[in-house]
Amino acid sequence: MAHQFQIYKDKAGEFRVRFKYNDEIMFSTEGYSSKASAKNAIASIQKNGPGAEIVDES
């Protein structure tokens, strides 16, 4: 698969989500205390991401 969400535990023991495209990490989230919260973050990105506004602050 060319793109995927990955849930992993960081060194502090928190759950994080990263999005990979063609084996390149595009972004990572903040740490969450539970895996359920990390899964909720994925669901929120999938639901709200396609309609998100693009803000150019350059």
C-alpha positions in Angstrom: 0.0 0.0 0.0 1.4 3.4 -0.9 -0.1 5.2 2.1 -1.0 4.3 5.6 -1.7 5.5 9.1 0.5 3.8 11.7 -0.1 3.8 15.5 3.1 3.3 17.5 4.4 3.9 21.1 7.0 6.5 21.6 9.9 6.4 24.1 7.7 8.0 26.7 5.1 5.2 26.3 2.5 7.4 24.6 0.6 6.4 21.5 1.3 8.5 18.4 0.0 8.3 14.8 2.1 8.9 11.8 1.0 9.1 8.2 3.3 7.5 5.7 3.2 7.9 1.9 5.6 5.8 -0.2 7.6 5.0 3.0 8.1 8.7 3.8 6.6 10.1 7.0 4.4 13.0 6.1 3.3 13.9 9.6 3.1 12.7 13.2 0.6 13.6 15.9 1.0 14.5 19.5 1.2 11.8 22.1 -1.9 10.2 23.4 -2.3 8.2 26.7 -4.5 5.6 25.1 -4.6 3.7 21.8 -8.3 4.6 21.6 -7.4 8.3 21.5 -4.9 7.7 18.7 -7.6 5.8 16.7 -10.0 8.8 17.3 -7.3 11.1 15.9 -7.1 9.0 12.7 -10.9 9.1 12.4 -10.9 12.8 12.8 -8.3 13.3 10.2 -10.1 11.1 7.8 -13.4 12.9 8.4 -12.2 16.5 8.5 -9.1 16.4 6.4 -10.6 16.3 2.9 -12.4 19.6 3.5 -9.7 21.3 5.4 -8.9 24.9 4.4 -5.4 25.5 3.1 -3.7 28.5 4.7 -0.5 29.8 3.1 1.4 31.7 5.8 4.6 32.2 3.7 
